[in-house]
Amino acid sequence: VQVEESGGGLVQPGGSLTLSCVASGFIFHIYNGNWYRQAPGKQREIIASISRGGSADYADSVKGRFTISRNDNEMTMYLQMNNLKPEDTGVYYCNAHLASTDLWGRGTQVTVSS
C-alpha cells in the first residue's frame, strides 16, 4: 500500500512542471487526493485537493496556476504547475485520504530559481 511522487526538479521562474502520484495496493478511486507542499522552514500546507468525483479545490496561493487531476484507471494523480514562482519552492507530497486513513508519499523536491 503506497503512493509515490515523481516529476520534481529545478525550473526557472515562469516555467512549468507536472508532478505525478502513482498509487498501488489499495482502491485508489474511493480516496480523496491531495497535494501538500512544505517550503523551507515552514509547515506542510495543503495546496490542492480532488474528490472521488473529481471536484477540485486550491489554496489561494496557487489558484489559477496549478491544476490537480486524477486518472483512476491508471491509479494516478497529477499536479500541473504553471507560471512557477520562487515561493513555490519546496517538497511536494502526495496524500490519499479516506475517513481516518492517510497515505503519504516521501515527497519530491521542486526548486524554482534562476
Secondary structure, 3 states (H helix, E strand, C coil): CEEEEECCEEECCCCCEEEEEEEECCCHHHCEEEEEEECCCCCEEEEEEECCCCCEEECCCCCCCEEEEEECCCCEEEEEECCCCHHHCEEEEEEEEECCEEEECCCEEEEECC
